[in-house]
Amino acid sequence: MPIAAVGFLALFALDHLLATDFTALSARTLLPQSIALELIAMLAVFVWLARRRAEEPRALVWALTGSVFALGLLRLVSYLVPAYFGRPFSAASDLGLAPVLYHLVREALGSTRFFIAAASVFLGAVFLLVALRWMIGLLWRLVGERRYQPIALLAGLTAVGWTLAATDREAEWTPKPIEVKAAGLLYEQVEQMFRAESLRQQYRQEIARRVAGRSGIADLGKLAGRPVLLVFIESYGAITLSDPGFRERLAPARAYFARRLEEAGYHVYSDMLVSPVIGGGSWFAHASLTSGVRIDDQLHYDALIGSQAPMLAGYLARAGYDSVAAMPRMEKPWPEGRSFGFERIYTEAAFDYAGPRYSWRSIPDQFVLETIHRRELGHVDRPRFLQYVLASSHAAFDLIPPVVEDWGRLGDGSLYRDLGADAHPLPPGGIFENEPGYLAAIDYDLRVLADYLAKRLSEHGLVILLGDHQPPLNRVLSAGERSVPIHVLSRDADLLEPFRRAGWAEGVLPSRSAAADGMETFLERFLTGFSTAAAPAAAATGGPSTLR
């Protein structure tokens, strides 16, 4: 093939890597959408050097290869994070989460699959680097041997870009003749890294203003010291109701859930809330709900922890409650828990679990509920606030524990060794396509929670059940909907009056499949609904829109 034709293909491939809009991929993007200014700059440098030397500048070519590779990787990550987690990528905060992602993927895939995936990624990266090195070296040869050919090729590509931009202005896909996507993205990320501390300080100031506006409304006298349970159900998303197939599959479990609650004398109200994230990042959702501030990245989270702002557990502690956190997937100590207001924290080791692990190497949620119940609600000497972060419905949804009918048999969990598991091997699409496993996991949690509330919990307290975010399934991620169901229930109907007045639907089915209010709105509703003091005017807080 003539070198000019091969050079055209090299230019075409490099331009796509640096300038293609990944969010608008289609058959039409086989045409050049725009010309990358970075590519023009590379050719200009080559033209200038070619006039002064004949041999290839190997160090420069390798430096350009590494730079293009890094820019392409940055662009890919900046596309994948919003697509799979519903928030923008920020190198200033997200690079520190790389170990978390590593452990999540390793545990989700298992040792063999992870090794294969890691080897594939490594080989793919090596192949891409070699291909980029060859393409950039070819451009040097083009400039050196046929000095004016790349100028003609570039002019042709630019002409195509101009033509498409001029003739397709009414369409959603409108290319630009010249783009600076890659370098512009790098500039934004570097700027964020330099501004990280100033951003944290800005967030702390906003948090302080919000907290100041809440003063005087948090006596929580209407709770009358009754227990409060807040249960986060991993990946329990609106997809379980909005998708007809998912809704039908979970109808028996939801009917069982409703029947058991009704038989046990519970009143229930349900609604939807918007999670700050989708597919992952559970701790951002937990922080948003309990702090009253929308937390959607690590900088926000760090600012919240450093602010010493009172949160739900802290407000309840002020009202005389003993605040306890059940964190069965927390393998290390969780010092941030003190910032959230918890007096005692049960991390993984504290459960003394002797049975097998299930999806994401988790302890069965039923065992978690029973252990905390025995230790914390069996001999109550003061009001209790219990926050559970359940994990049996965490990706990869591959091993679902069985429901044990006799809760008294759970013991140290060793009985699970003889009970097996509901196995859902990962399909070819991996965790993002494991819909049967996801549905089985949510089915399990609905049945376990129904049994726990009906059989074990006898107090007339307040129970809050909700999802942390939508599941990491392609069906969900493509739609981008972040809503999660929330249910409040109690045997005392008067405790649910704030939610009835707010228009929540009676029963276990929300009246809508998508939410209007974010998780961050819950805390203020809770404080004003259960406190005897009057709420301050909205102007004092700056209104909900003042915070992200």
C-alpha positions in Angstrom: 0.0 0.0 0.0 1.5 3.5 -0.9 2.9 5.3 2.1 0.5 8.2 1.5 -2.5 5.9 1.9 -1.1 4.3 5.0 -0.3 7.7 6.3 -3.8 8.8 5.8 -5.1 5.9 7.9 -2.6 6.8 10.6 -3.7 10.4 10.6 -7.3 9.2 10.7 -6.7 6.9 13.7 -4.8 9.4 15.7 -7.4 12.1 15.0 -10.1 9.8 16.3 -8.2 9.0 19.5 -7.6 12.7 20.2 -10.8 14.3 18.9 -13.7 11.9 18.6 -16.7 12.6 20.8 -17.1 9.3 22.7 -20.6 10.3 23.9 -21.9 10.4 20.3 -20.4 7.3 18.8 -22.3 6.0 15.8 -21.7 4.9 12.2 -21.4 8.6 11.3 -18.3 9.0 13.5 -16.4 6.9 11.0 -16.1 10.2 9.2 -13.8 12.7 10.9 -15.8 14.9 13.2 -13.0 17.4 13.6 -9.2 17.8 13.4 -7.3 17.5 16.6 -5.2 20.6 17.2 -2.7 18.4 19.0 -2.2 16.4 15.7 -1.7 19.6 13.8 0.9 20.7 16.3 2.7 17.4 16.1 2.9 17.6 12.3 4.1 21.2 12.5 7.0 20.1 14.8 7.8 17.3 12.4 7.9 19.6 9.4 10.2 22.0 11.3 12.6 19.2 12.4 12.6 17.6 9.0 14.2 20.7 7.5 17.1 20.3 9.9 17.7 16.5 10.2 17.1 13.4 8.2 17.2 10.7 10.9 14.2 10.0 13.1 14.2 11.8 16.5 13.6 8.6 18.5 13.3 10.2 21.9 10.8 12.8 20.6 8.7 10.1 18.9 8.6 8.0 22.0 7.7 11.0 24.1 4.9 11.8 21.7 3.7 8.2 21.7 3.5 8.2 25.5 1.7 11.6 25.5 -0.9 10.5 23.0 -1.4 7.3 24.9 -1.9 9.1 28.2 -4.2 11.7 26.6 -6.3 8.9 25.0 -6.5 7.1 28.3 -7.5 10.3 30.1 -10.3 10.9 27.5 -11.5 7.3 27.9 -11.6 7.5 31.7 -13.4 10.9 31.5 -16.0 9.2 29.4 -16.4 6.0 31.4 -16.7 7.6 34.9 -19.8 9.7 34.0 -21.2 6.8 32.0 -20.9 4.2 34.8 -21.0 6.3 37.9 -23.1 9.4 36.9 -20.5 12.0 37.9 -17.6 13.7 36.2 -14.1 12.3 36.5 -11.7 14.3 38.7 -8.1 13.3 38.8 -7.7 15.4 42.0 -10.0 13.1 43.9 -10.5 9.9 41.8 -6.8 8.9 41.5 -6.9 8.1 45.2 -9.7 5.7 44.7 -7.7 3.5 42.3 -7.0 0.9 45.1 -10.7 0.7 45.9 -11.4 0.0 42.2 -8.7 -2.5 42.1 -10.0 -4.5 45.0 -13.6 -4.2 43.8 -12.8 -5.6 40.3 -10.5 -8.3 41.8 -13.2 -9.5 44.2 -16.0 -9.2 41.7 -14.2 -11.2 39.0 -12.4 -13.8 41.2 -8.7 -14.7 40.9 -8.8 -16.5 37.5 -11.0 -14.0 35.7 -9.1 -11.1 37.2 -5.8 -12.5 36.0 -7.2 -13.0 32.5 -8.7 -9.5 32.5 -5.5 -7.9 33.8 -3.4 -9.7 31.3 -5.8 -8.7 28.5 -5.6 -5.0 29.6 -1.8 -5.2 29.8 -1.4 -6.8 26.4 -4.0 -4.3 24.9 -2.0 -1.4 26.3 1.3 -2.8 25.0 -0.3 -3.3 21.6 -1.8 0.2 21.5 1.6 1.7 22.5 3.3 -0.2 19.7 0.7 0.8 17.2 0.9 4.5 18.3 4.7 4.3 18.0 4.4 2.9 14.5 1.8 5.5 13.4 3.8 8.5 14.8 7.0 7.1 13.3 5.1 6.8 9.9 4.1 10.5 10.1 7.7 11.4 10.5 8.6 9.4 7.4 5.8 11.1 5.5 7.1 14.5 6.5 10.7 13.5 5.7 10.1 11.8 2.4 7.2 13.7 1.0 7.2 17.0 2.8 4.0 18.4 1.3 1.9 15.2 1.4 0.7 15.5 5.0 -0.2 19.2 4.4 -2.5 18.0 1.6 -3.9 15.2 3.7 -4.5 17.6 6.6 -6.2 20.1 4.3 -8.4 17.4 2.9 -9.5 16.3 6.4 -10.1 19.9 7.5 -12.2 20.4 4.4 -14.3 17.4 5.3 -14.8 18.8 8.8 -15.7 22.2 7.5 -18.2 20.7 5.0 -19.9 18.6 7.6 -20.1 21.5 10.1 -21.7 23.7 7.4 -24.2 21.1 6.2 -25.3 19.5 9.4 -25.9 22.3 11.8 -29.5 21.2 12.6 -28.5 17.7 13.7 -27.5 16.7 17.2 -24.1 15.5 15.9 -22.4 18.7 14.7 -18.7 18.4 14.2 -16.3 21.3 14.5 -13.4 21.8 12.0 -10.8 22.0 14.8 -10.9 20.6 18.3 -8.7 20.7 21.4 -10.4 18.0 23.4 -7.5 16.0 24.8 -5.2 18.9 25.7 -8.2 20.9 27.0 -9.2 18.0 29.2 -5.7 17.7 30.6 -5.6 21.4 31.4 -8.9 21.1 33.3 -7.7 18.1 35.3 -4.3 19.8 36.2 -6.1 23.0 37.2 -8.5 21.0 39.4 -5.5 19.4 41.1 -3.9 22.7 41.9 -7.3 24.1 43.1 -8.2 21.0 45.2 -7.5 22.5 48.6 -9.3 25.8 47.7 -12.3 23.7 46.5 -12.4 21.8 49.8 -12.3 25.1 51.7 -15.1 26.4 49.6 -17.2 23.3 50.2 -16.5 23.6 54.0 -17.8 27.1 54.0 -21.0 26.1 52.2 -21.5 23.2 54.6 -21.0 25.6 57.6 -23.6 27.9 56.2 -26.1 25.1 55.8 -25.5 23.8 59.3 -25.9 27.3 60.8 -29.3 27.5 59.2 -30.4 24.4 61.0 -29.7 25.6 64.5 -32.7 25.2 66.8 -34.7 22.6 64.8 -33.0 19.4 65.9 -34.4 18.4 69.3 -36.1 15.4 67.8 -38.6 15.4 70.6 -41.4 13.7 68.6 -39.4 10.5 68.4 -39.8 10.1 72.1 -36.7 8.0 72.4 -38.0 5.2 70.2 -35.4 3.3 68.1 -34.4 4.5 64.7 -33.0 2.1 62.1 -31.6 3.4 58.8 -30.8 0.6 56.3 -29.0 1.2 53.1 -29.7 -1.6 50.6 -26.8 -1.9 48.2 -27.8 -1.3 44.5 -31.5 -1.2 45.3 -32.5 1.1 42.4 -35.6 2.5 40.6 -34.9 0.0 37.8 -36.7 -2.6 40.1 -39.9 -0.7 39.5 -39.5 1.3 36.3 -38.5 -1.7 34.1 -41.5 -4.0 33.4 -39.4 -7.1 33.3 -37.6 -6.3 36.6 -40.9 -5.3 38.2 -42.6 -8.5 37.3 -39.6 -10.7 38.4 -39.6 -9.0 41.8 -43.4 -8.9 42.2 -43.6 -12.0 44.4 -40.8 -10.8 46.7 -42.4 -7.3 47.0 -45.8 -8.9 47.7 -44.2 -11.0 50.4 -42.5 -7.9 51.8 -45.8 -6.0 51.9 -47.8 -8.9 53.4 -45.3 -9.7 56.2 -45.2 -6.0 57.2 -49.0 -5.7 57.2 -49.3 -8.9 59.3 -46.8 -7.5 61.8 -48.7 -4.3 62.2 -46.5 -1.9 60.2 -47.6 1.2 58.4 -45.5 2.1 55.3 -45.0 5.1 53.1 -42.7 5.1 50.1 -41.2 7.5 47.6 -38.1 8.0 45.4 -35.0 10.0 46.0 -32.2 10.9 43.6 -28.8 9.4 44.5 -25.8 11.6 43.8 -24.1 8.6 42.0 -25.1 5.7 39.8 -23.5 2.2 39.7 -21.0 2.8 42.5 -19.6 5.2 45.1 -22.0 4.2 47.9 -20.3 6.3 50.5 -21.2 9.4 48.6 -24.9 8.4 48.8 -24.6 7.6 52.6 -23.0 11.0 53.2 -25.5 12.9 51.1 -28.5 11.5 53.0 -27.0 11.8 56.5 -25.4 15.2 56.0 -28.0 17.1 54.0 -25.4 18.1 51.4 -25.1 16.6 48.0 -21.8 14.7 48.0 -20.8 13.4 44.6 -17.0 13.1 44.6 -14.1 12.6 47.0 -13.3 16.3 47.3 -16.8 16.9 48.6 -16.5 13.9 50.9 -13.1 15.0 52.3 -14.5 18.5 52.9 -17.5 17.1 54.7 -15.3 14.9 57.0 -13.0 17.8 57.7 -15.9 20.2 58.4 -17.0 18.5 61.7 -20.5 19.3 60.7 -23.2 17.5 62.7 -24.9 14.7 60.7 -27.9 12.5 61.3 -26.1 10.3 63.9 -24.8 13.4 65.6 -28.2 15.0 65.8 -29.7 11.8 67.3 -26.8 11.6 69.7 -27.6 15.1 70.9 -31.1 13.9 71.5 -29.9 11.1 73.8 -29.4 8.3 71.3 -26.6 5.8 71.3 -25.5 5.8 67.6 -24.2 2.6 66.1 -22.9 1.9 62.5 -22.9 -1.6 61.0 -20.3 -1.7 58.2 -19.8 -5.4 57.4 -17.7 -4.7 54.3 -15.3 -2.3 56.1 -12.1 -4.4 56.4 -10.1 -1.7 58.2 -10.9 0.7 61.0 -13.2 3.5 59.9 -12.1 6.7 61.8 -14.4 8.8 59.6 -17.3 7.2 61.4 -16.6 9.5 64.4 -17.1 12.5 62.1 -20.5 11.1 61.2 -21.4 10.9 64.9 -21.2 7.2 65.6 -20.2 6.0 69.1 -19.7 2.4 68.0 -18.7 1.0 64.7 -19.0 -2.7 63.7 -16.5 -3.3 60.9 -16.0 -6.7 59.2 -13.9 -8.3 62.0 -16.4 -7.3 64.7 -19.0 -9.7 63.3 -16.9 -12.8 64.1 -18.4 -14.5 61.1 -17.3 -18.1 60.5 -19.2 -19.0 57.3 -18.4 -18.7 53.6 -18.4 -15.4 51.7 -20.8 -14.5 48.9 -20.9 -11.9 46.2 -18.1 -9.3 46.7 -16.8 -11.6 49.5 -19.7 -10.3 51.7 -21.2 -11.5 54.9 -24.9 -12.5 54.5 -27.2 -9.5 55.2 -29.4 -11.8 57.4 -26.4 -12.6 59.6 -25.5 -8.9 59.9 -29.1 -7.9 60.9 -29.3 -10.7 63.5 -25.8 -10.0 65.0 -26.5 -6.3 65.5 -30.0 -7.1 66.8 -28.6 -9.5 69.5 -25.8 -7.1 70.5 -27.5 -3.8 70.3 -31.3 -4.3 70.7 -31.4 -7.2 73.0 -30.7 -5.2 76.1 -31.5 -1.5 75.4 -30.6 0.8 78.2 -30.9 4.0 76.1 -32.5 5.0 72.7 -30.7 3.4 69.8 -29.9 4.7 66.3 -28.6 1.9 64.1 -27.3 2.5 60.6 -26.8 -0.6 58.4 -24.8 -0.7 55.2 -25.9 -4.1 53.7 -23.8 -5.7 51.0 -25.3 -9.0 49.8 -26.8 -7.2 46.8 -23.4 -5.7 45.8 -22.0 -6.4 42.3 -21.1 -8.9 40.9 -24.4 -10.5 42.0 -22.8 -14.0 41.4 -23.3 -15.7 44.7 -26.5 -15.0 46.7 -26.8 -16.5 50.2 -29.9 -18.6 51.2 -32.6 -17.3 53.5 -32.5 -19.1 56.8 -36.0 -19.6 58.2 -35.0 -20.1 61.8 -33.0 -17.0 62.8 -32.0 -18.7 66.0 -29.8 -21.1 64.1 -27.6 -18.5 62.6 -25.0 -18.6 65.4 -21.6 -17.7 64.2 -22.6 -18.3 60.5 -20.9 -21.7 60.2 -24.2 -23.3 59.2 -23.9 -21.5 55.8 -21.2 -24.0 54.8 -23.8 -26.7 54.4 -26.5 -24.5 52.8 -24.9 -23.7 49.4 -25.7 -20.5 47.5 -27.8 -19.3 44.6 -25.1 -19.1 41.9 -25.4 -16.7 38.9 -22.1 -17.0 37.0 -21.1 -13.9 35.2 -22.3 -13.7 31.6 -20.0 -12.7 28.7 -20.8 -9.0 29.4 -19.6 -9.4 33.0 -21.2 -7.7 36.0 -22.8 -5.1 33.7 -25.0 -7.8 32.2 -25.7 -10.0 35.2 -29.4 -9.1 35.5 -30.5 -12.5 36.8 -28.0 -12.3 39.7 -29.0 -8.7 40.5 -32.7 -9.6 40.6 -32.0 -12.6 42.8 -30.0 -10.4 45.2 -32.7 -7.8 45.6 -35.3 -10.7 46.0 -33.1 -12.0 48.8 -32.9 -8.7 50.6 -36.6 -7.9 50.4 -37.4 -11.3 51.9 -34.7 -11.1 54.6 -35.8 -7.6 55.7 -39.5 -8.6 55.7 -38.7 -11.5 58.0 -36.4 -9.4 60.3 -39.0 -6.7 60.7 -41.8 -9.1 61.3 -40.0 -11.7 63.4 -37.2 -10.0 65.3 -38.0 -6.3 65.6 -40.7 -5.8 68.2 -40.2 -2.2 69.1 -42.5 0.5 67.8 -39.7 2.6 66.3 -39.0 4.2 63.0 -37.4 2.1 60.2 -36.0 3.7 57.0 -35.0 1.5 54.1 -33.6 2.8 50.9 -31.2 2.0 48.1 -27.8 3.8 47.8 -27.7 3.9 44.0 -28.9 2.2 40.9 -27.0 -1.1 40.0 -24.1 -1.2 37.6 -26.0 -2.7 34.8 -25.8 -1.6 31.2 -29.6 -1.3 31.0 -29.4 1.3 33.8 -26.2 3.1 32.9 -27.4 3.8 29.4 -30.5 5.6 30.7 -28.6 7.5 33.4 -31.5 7.6 35.8 -30.3 7.9 39.4 -33.5 7.4 41.5 -33.7 4.9 44.3 -36.7 3.7 46.3 -37.1 4.7 50.0 -39.6 3.2 52.5 -40.3 4.5 56.0 -42.3 2.2 58.3 -43.4 1.9 61.8 -46.0 0.2 63.9 -46.9 3.6 65.2 -48.7 5.5 62.4 -48.1 8.9 64.1 -44.3 8.5 63.5 -44.9 8.5 59.7 -47.0 11.7 59.7 -44.1 13.9 58.3 -43.9 11.6 55.3 -47.6 11.4 54.8 -47.8 15.2 54.8 -45.0 15.3 52.3 -47.1 13.3 49.8 -45.3 10.0 50.0 -47.4 7.0 48.8 -48.9 4.7 51.3 -47.6 1.2 51.0 -44.4 -0.4 49.6 -44.9 1.0 46.0 -43.9 4.6 45.3 -46.4 6.6 43.2 -43.6 7.5 40.7 -40.7 5.7 39.1 -38.3 8.7 39.1 -37.6 11.2 41.9 -37.6 14.9 42.0 -35.8 15.4 45.3 -32.2 14.5 46.0 -31.0 12.4 49.0 -29.7 15.6 50.5 -33.2 16.8 51.2 -34.0 14.0 53.6 -32.1 15.2 56.6 -33.9 18.6 56.8 -37.3 16.8 56.4 -36.3 14.4 59.2 -35.2 17.1 61.5 -38.1 19.4 61.0 -40.6 16.5 61.0 -39.5 15.1 64.4 -38.4 18.2 66.2 -40.7 20.3 68.4 -38.9 23.6 67.5 -40.1 25.6 64.5 -38.0 25.4 61.3 -36.2 28.5 60.3 -37.1 30.3 57.1 -35.6 29.0 53.9 -33.7 32.2 53.4 -31.7 31.4 56.5 -30.2 28.3 54.8 -29.9 29.9 51.4 -32.4 27.3 50.0 -31.6 23.8 48.8 -30.1 25.0 45.6 -27.1 26.7 47.3 -25.3 23.4 47.6 -24.4 20.9 45.0 
